[in-house]
Amino acid sequence: MQDVKIFSGSSHPRLAQEIAKNCGASLGKIQLETFSCGERYVRFKESFRGQSVFLVQTGRTDHMNDDLMELFFMINAAKQSFAKKIHIIMPYMPYSRQDKIHEPREGISAKLVADLLIAAGADHIITVHLHTDQIQGFFSVPADNLNPSRLLIEYFQKKNIADAVVVSPDVGGAKSAKKFADTLGVPLAILHKYRPEHNKSRVSHVIGDVVGKTPILIDDMIDGAGSACNAREALIAAGAREESFLCATHAVFSGEAREKLNAANFSEIICTDTLPIENPPKNLVTISMAPLLADVIDHVVKNQSVSTLY
């Protein structure tokens, strides 16, 4: 791919390598170091003056602040090196859940992260399944929010699960869950949950018929896994089958998520690889985002529509 350079940060080199391979290119050479005082150092080891640059960096669990700082420095170094356009491929955007004020005297951290990316010099953001669509409007430069549902739907279409029901974990996810269910040709159920405190949830009602059906619980992410495990218990108590599937875009897997998921005994847990997954829980199925992201790069370079890809 002429006049295009793809570089990887420290967060997800395997995904970056697969993206480059699908583009028929190789990753550019970059030096990433940490000084003894903790400061990050970034230097591109090849020239790309007048070329478009794609920087691949996600936000890893327990490393999101470090990954963001490294990305800021990568953007700034690319800008100082006379890149023609700086495109950020950020499959998982850190702080995306802090997109509005829930309680008095809170900040809107997602907006601040967006502002910092622009201040560093980003010309275009490519991300995947933002927590809410409104975050796309936080950026003052073009931002593509990719929807991986087509990849996940294709997976379940091949499985052809009998008596399936798509389940949204809350009212906020009902719209996307409805599209998912309609495409699969199965009914929809919605859970009503509340949060007594951060990272804790309780299911109070199951809305819809789940009796004798196989639940496909879909969400944008699995973080501490408490919501997903509580949802499975509530669905079984409401008459759903023991066989159940958990499907999400982002495998955050923080805290005791792996232990909770293993104890919950989901038939399968299906996630994309927007984040690197170490010590995966049992029955995990990972769907690669690399082919889609490579196609996005190709369409961006050729000034073609990206929305036709998903």
C-alpha positions as CSV (number, residue, x, y, z in Angstrom):
1,M,0.0,0.0,0.0
2,Q,1.8,3.1,-1.2
3,D,2.1,6.3,0.8
4,V,0.8,4.6,3.9
5,K,2.6,3.6,7.1
6,I,1.2,1.4,9.9
7,F,2.8,1.5,13.3
8,S,1.9,-0.4,16.5
9,G,2.1,0.8,20.1
10,S,2.8,-1.5,23.0
11,S,-0.8,-2.4,23.7
12,H,-1.7,-4.9,21.0
13,P,1.1,-5.8,18.6
14,R,-0.5,-9.0,17.4
15,L,-3.6,-7.3,16.2
16,A,-1.5,-4.6,14.5
17,Q,0.6,-7.3,12.8
18,E,-2.5,-9.0,11.5
19,I,-4.0,-5.7,10.2
20,A,-0.7,-4.9,8.3
21,K,-0.7,-8.5,6.9
22,N,-4.3,-8.1,5.7
23,C,-3.2,-4.8,4.1
24,G,-0.3,-6.5,2.3
25,A,2.1,-4.4,4.2
26,S,4.6,-4.7,7.1
27,L,4.6,-2.7,10.3
28,G,6.8,0.3,10.4
29,K,9.8,0.4,12.8
30,I,9.3,2.3,16.0
31,Q,11.3,2.6,19.2
32,L,9.2,2.4,22.5
33,E,10.9,2.6,25.8
34,T,10.3,3.4,29.5
35,F,13.0,5.4,31.3
36,S,13.9,4.4,34.9
37,C,11.9,7.3,36.2
38,G,8.8,5.9,34.5
39,E,8.6,8.4,31.5
40,R,7.7,6.9,28.1
41,Y,9.9,7.5,25.0
42,V,8.8,7.2,21.4
43,R,10.8,7.5,18.2
44,F,9.9,6.5,14.7
45,K,12.9,4.7,13.1
46,E,11.9,5.4,9.5
47,S,10.7,8.5,7.5
48,F,7.1,9.0,6.4
49,R,7.2,12.7,5.5
50,G,4.2,13.5,3.4
51,Q,2.6,10.1,3.9
52,S,-0.5,9.0,5.8
53,V,0.2,7.2,9.1
54,F,-2.0,4.7,10.9
55,L,-1.2,4.2,14.6
56,V,-2.7,1.1,16.3
57,Q,-3.2,1.4,20.0
58,T,-5.9,0.0,22.2
59,G,-6.5,0.5,25.9
60,R,-5.5,-2.6,27.9
61,T,-7.0,-3.6,31.3
62,D,-4.7,-2.3,34.1
63,H,-2.6,-0.4,31.5
64,M,-5.1,2.1,30.0
65,N,-3.4,5.3,31.3
66,D,0.1,4.1,30.1
67,D,-1.4,3.2,26.7
68,L,-3.0,6.6,26.4
69,M,0.1,8.4,27.3
70,E,2.2,6.4,24.8
71,L,-0.4,7.1,22.1
72,F,-0.3,10.8,22.8
73,F,3.5,10.7,22.3
74,M,3.2,8.6,19.1
75,I,0.7,11.1,17.7
76,N,2.9,14.1,18.6
77,A,6.1,12.4,17.2
78,A,4.2,11.6,13.9
79,K,3.1,15.3,13.7
80,Q,6.6,16.5,14.3
81,S,7.8,14.1,11.6
82,F,5.6,15.8,8.9
83,A,3.0,13.0,8.5
84,K,0.4,14.0,5.9
85,K,-2.5,12.6,8.0
86,I,-2.5,10.8,11.3
87,H,-5.2,8.2,11.7
88,I,-5.7,6.5,15.0
89,I,-6.9,2.9,15.2
90,M,-8.1,2.6,18.8
91,P,-10.3,-0.6,19.0
92,Y,-11.2,0.0,22.6
93,M,-11.4,3.6,23.8
94,P,-10.4,4.0,27.5
95,Y,-12.8,6.0,29.7
96,S,-15.7,5.6,27.2
97,R,-18.1,4.7,30.0
98,Q,-17.6,8.1,31.6
99,D,-19.5,9.9,28.9
100,K,-21.9,12.0,31.0
101,I,-22.4,13.3,34.5
102,H,-24.2,10.7,36.6
103,E,-23.6,12.3,40.0
104,P,-22.9,16.0,41.0
105,R,-19.3,17.2,40.7
106,E,-18.2,14.4,38.3
107,G,-16.3,15.1,35.1
108,I,-16.9,13.8,31.6
109,S,-13.7,11.9,31.2
110,A,-14.5,10.4,27.7
111,K,-14.8,14.0,26.3
112,L,-11.4,14.9,27.9
113,V,-9.7,11.9,26.3
114,A,-11.2,12.9,22.9
115,D,-9.9,16.4,23.4
116,L,-6.4,15.2,24.3
117,L,-6.2,13.0,21.2
118,I,-7.1,16.0,19.0
119,A,-4.7,18.3,20.9
120,A,-1.9,15.7,20.3
121,G,-2.5,16.0,16.6
122,A,-4.9,13.2,15.5
123,D,-6.7,13.8,12.2
124,H,-9.0,10.8,12.2
125,I,-10.2,8.3,14.8
126,I,-11.2,4.7,14.0
127,T,-12.7,2.9,17.0
128,V,-15.0,0.0,17.6
129,H,-18.4,-0.1,19.4
130,L,-18.2,2.9,21.6
131,H,-20.2,2.6,24.9
132,T,-22.7,5.1,23.6
133,D,-23.1,6.6,20.1
134,Q,-22.9,10.2,21.5
135,I,-19.2,9.8,22.2
136,Q,-18.6,10.0,18.4
137,G,-19.7,13.6,18.7
138,F,-17.0,14.3,21.3
139,F,-14.3,14.4,18.5
140,S,-13.8,17.6,16.5
141,V,-12.2,15.5,13.7
142,P,-13.8,12.7,11.7
143,A,-14.4,9.6,13.8
144,D,-15.5,6.1,12.5
145,N,-17.3,4.0,15.2
146,L,-17.2,0.5,13.7
147,N,-20.0,-1.9,14.5
148,P,-18.8,-5.6,14.7
149,S,-22.3,-7.0,15.0
150,R,-22.1,-8.4,11.5
151,L,-19.2,-10.6,12.5
152,L,-20.9,-11.8,15.6
153,I,-24.2,-12.4,13.8
154,E,-22.5,-14.5,11.1
155,Y,-21.0,-16.6,13.9
156,F,-24.4,-17.4,15.4
157,Q,-26.0,-17.9,12.0
158,K,-23.5,-20.8,11.4
159,K,-24.3,-22.3,14.8
160,N,-28.1,-22.2,14.0
161,I,-29.1,-22.5,17.7
162,A,-32.6,-23.9,18.1
163,D,-35.1,-21.9,20.2
164,A,-32.7,-19.0,20.7
165,V,-33.6,-15.7,22.3
166,V,-31.4,-12.6,22.2
167,V,-31.1,-10.9,25.5
168,S,-30.2,-7.3,26.2
169,P,-28.6,-6.8,29.6
170,D,-30.4,-3.4,30.1
171,V,-32.8,-1.0,28.4
172,G,-29.9,1.0,27.0
173,G,-28.7,-1.9,24.8
174,A,-32.2,-2.8,23.6
175,K,-32.0,-1.0,20.3
176,S,-28.9,-2.8,19.1
177,A,-30.1,-6.1,20.6
178,K,-33.3,-5.7,18.6
179,K,-31.4,-5.4,15.4
180,F,-29.3,-8.4,16.3
181,A,-32.4,-10.5,17.1
182,D,-34.2,-9.4,13.9
183,T,-31.2,-10.4,11.8
184,L,-31.0,-13.8,13.4
185,G,-34.8,-14.2,13.2
186,V,-35.3,-14.8,16.9
187,P,-37.2,-13.1,19.7
188,L,-35.8,-10.4,22.1
189,A,-35.8,-10.2,25.9
190,I,-34.6,-7.3,28.0
191,L,-33.3,-7.4,31.5
192,H,-34.0,-4.5,34.0
193,K,-31.0,-4.0,36.2
194,Y,-29.8,-1.4,38.7
195,R,-26.4,-0.6,40.1
196,P,-26.2,-0.2,43.9
197,E,-22.5,0.9,43.4
198,H,-19.7,1.0,40.8
199,N,-19.0,-2.4,39.2
200,K,-22.0,-4.0,40.9
201,S,-25.4,-4.7,39.4
202,R,-28.6,-6.5,40.2
203,V,-31.3,-7.9,37.8
204,S,-34.8,-7.0,39.0
205,H,-37.0,-8.1,36.0
206,V,-36.9,-10.2,32.9
207,I,-39.0,-8.6,30.2
208,G,-40.0,-11.1,27.4
209,D,-40.5,-14.9,27.1
210,V,-37.4,-16.9,27.8
211,V,-39.1,-20.1,29.0
212,G,-37.4,-23.1,27.4
213,K,-35.2,-20.9,25.2
214,T,-31.4,-20.7,24.8
215,P,-30.3,-17.2,25.8
216,I,-27.8,-15.3,23.7
217,L,-26.8,-12.4,26.1
218,I,-25.2,-9.6,24.1
219,D,-23.4,-6.5,25.5
220,D,-20.7,-4.0,24.4
221,M,-18.2,-5.3,26.9
222,I,-17.4,-7.8,29.7
223,D,-15.6,-6.0,32.5
224,G,-15.9,-7.5,36.0
225,A,-18.5,-10.1,34.6
226,G,-20.8,-9.6,37.6
227,S,-23.6,-8.3,35.3
228,A,-23.3,-11.2,32.9
229,C,-23.2,-13.8,35.6
230,N,-26.2,-12.3,37.5
231,A,-28.1,-12.1,34.1
232,R,-27.5,-15.8,33.5
233,E,-28.9,-16.7,37.0
234,A,-31.9,-14.5,36.4
235,L,-32.6,-16.0,33.0
236,I,-32.4,-19.6,34.3
237,A,-34.7,-18.6,37.3
238,A,-37.2,-17.2,34.7
239,G,-37.3,-20.6,32.9
240,A,-34.5,-20.3,30.3
241,R,-32.4,-23.3,29.4
242,E,-29.0,-24.0,31.2
243,E,-27.3,-23.8,27.8
244,S,-26.5,-20.1,27.3
245,F,-24.1,-17.9,25.3
246,L,-22.4,-14.7,26.3
247,C,-21.4,-12.4,23.4
248,A,-19.6,-9.0,23.7
249,T,-17.3,-6.8,21.6
250,H,-14.7,-5.9,24.3
251,A,-13.1,-8.5,26.6
252,V,-12.0,-6.2,29.4
253,F,-12.0,-9.0,32.0
254,S,-10.9,-7.0,35.0
255,G,-10.6,-8.2,38.6
256,E,-12.1,-11.6,39.2
257,A,-13.9,-11.7,35.9
258,R,-12.3,-14.9,34.7
259,E,-13.1,-16.8,37.9
260,K,-16.7,-15.6,37.8
261,L,-17.1,-16.6,34.1
262,N,-15.6,-20.0,34.7
263,A,-18.0,-20.6,37.6
264,A,-21.0,-19.4,35.6
265,N,-20.5,-22.2,33.0
266,F,-21.6,-20.3,29.9
267,S,-21.7,-22.7,26.9
268,E,-19.5,-20.2,25.0
269,I,-18.2,-16.7,25.5
270,I,-17.8,-14.9,22.2
271,C,-15.7,-11.7,22.0
272,T,-13.7,-9.8,19.4
273,D,-10.0,-9.2,19.9
274,T,-10.2,-5.4,20.4
275,L,-8.1,-6.0,23.5
276,P,-5.4,-8.7,24.0
277,I,-6.7,-11.6,26.1
278,E,-4.4,-13.3,28.5
279,N,-5.4,-16.3,30.6
280,P,-8.8,-16.6,28.8
281,P,-11.7,-18.1,30.6
282,K,-12.9,-21.5,29.5
283,N,-15.1,-21.8,26.4
284,L,-13.9,-18.4,25.0
285,V,-14.2,-17.9,21.2
286,T,-12.3,-14.9,19.8
287,I,-13.3,-13.3,16.5
288,S,-10.6,-11.2,14.8
289,M,-11.1,-7.6,13.9
290,A,-8.0,-7.4,11.7
291,P,-9.7,-8.1,8.3
292,L,-12.4,-5.5,9.0
293,L,-9.8,-2.9,10.2
294,A,-7.6,-3.6,7.2
295,D,-10.6,-3.0,4.9
296,V,-11.3,0.2,6.7
297,I,-7.7,1.4,6.0
298,D,-8.0,0.5,2.4
299,H,-11.3,2.4,2.0
300,V,-9.9,5.4,3.9
301,V,-6.8,5.5,1.6
302,K,-9.0,5.3,-1.5
303,N,-11.5,7.8,-0.2
304,Q,-14.3,5.3,-0.2
305,S,-17.2,4.8,2.2
306,V,-16.4,2.9,5.4
307,S,-20.0,2.4,6.4
308,T,-20.5,-0.2,3.6
309,L,-18.1,-2.6,5.4
310,Y,-20.3,-3.3,8.4
